[in-house]
Amino acid sequence: MKKIAFLLCAAALLGTMTSCHKSHDSKPTVSPVVLDESRTLIVNVNTPCDITYGGVTYRNVTKAVFQRTVAQGKLTITPRSDKYYPQDAMDIDFYDKLTLQVNVKLAKKPVGKVTQEDAKKGKPVVNDPDNQQLTGVKATFTLPDGTEITGNTTDPISITVFEPAETVLEPVGMGDELEANVLVIRVEPKGARFSTPVPLIVTIPNSTGFDIVCVSPDGTTAQMTDLGNDTWQILLPNGDDWECFLKADVVEIVDGVEYVNGTTDIVAGENIVNYPVKAGGKETTNTNCPLVTTFVDKEFGVYTETTKPATFTSDAAGSATWRVTQPYQDITLKSNDRTFVVRVYLEPTFEIVATSEDAQPGHSGGAGM
């Protein structure tokens, strides 16, 4: 009797071991991964606004995220405060991108205005702290002796320096000559003409040596001189929105790739993994010049890190190891005697590289990078 009981126990134990061994050989099978190829537009502003794109409006916000949106359209931004200048509608084109971030810094209306009479007596006109929209950028001018003003002879004079709200985002190739509007110098009153061109002095951190031109809306190019020590002189014949363009040539493009690995628990049926995505461009040479930062944002999109969903099905519960392959291009640009490098991220891919059964007691899983 004891012998029979022993045999029954042994058989039960063997069955348990056999069952355990079979489960180790069993791995979930997953379907091909389906990626979300919809477009996402992220908009940041520096003051509460109503923001509209693709027929969707966010009201009284400083950030708006438009998901599953259109590839082309008009972005309208309306400040809630009348202390800010109105913002013209922006043309948005994703081209081959799925994620695009736009940062808009609306300019405050000037408070430090100078009467024309005082300006003629030699009082300097400066962009006061409220108008310094770009860190460290300062502008000032003094009317040359004997300067006469025509066109608008009554309104006070002011300077507002701000970052233009626009994007370029065109595909880039070797040898391309790029330019982006990186700075607007608004001299008011518009329409006022100076009998002697006004020498505007602009200080821009770490800007000496770059190729910068200053143009009015009617196409007039102002004489612009690099005085060294990050200081520029621009001779302005009239009040207007003077747009400063940074020019740079593409001299080298190097392709590269970054990988991100991870693990996730999966269930029998549908599974969704929100995987990391990088988009836009970022300078890697640290010129610390605000105009270069603006140039990169306009040409390649603001650098951002976000997530996208990947969907797949599994025939059993368990865990999966995944990998994100994130391609990029390191683009070297030369502007006069200054060179800088921008890393531009392309669309990533996501794949399941392995699956395993549920972890058994005493076992643990992990994630790799």
Protein Blocks (a to p, Z undefined) as FASTA:
>chain_A
ZZmmmmmmmmmmmmmmmmmmmmmmpccddddddddfbdcdddddfbdcdddeehiacehi
abdcdehiafbdcdddddfbfkbccdddddddekjafbdcdddddddddfkbccfklmmn
opacdddfklmmbghiacdddddehiacehiambccddddddddddfkiacdehiacddd
fbdcddddehiacfbacddddddehkgopacddddfkopacddddebjhiacdddfbdcd
dddddddddfbdcdddddddddddddehjddddddddedjddfklnopaklmmmmmmmno
padddddddddddfbdcddddddddddddddddehjbccddddddddddddfbdcdddde
hiacdddZZ
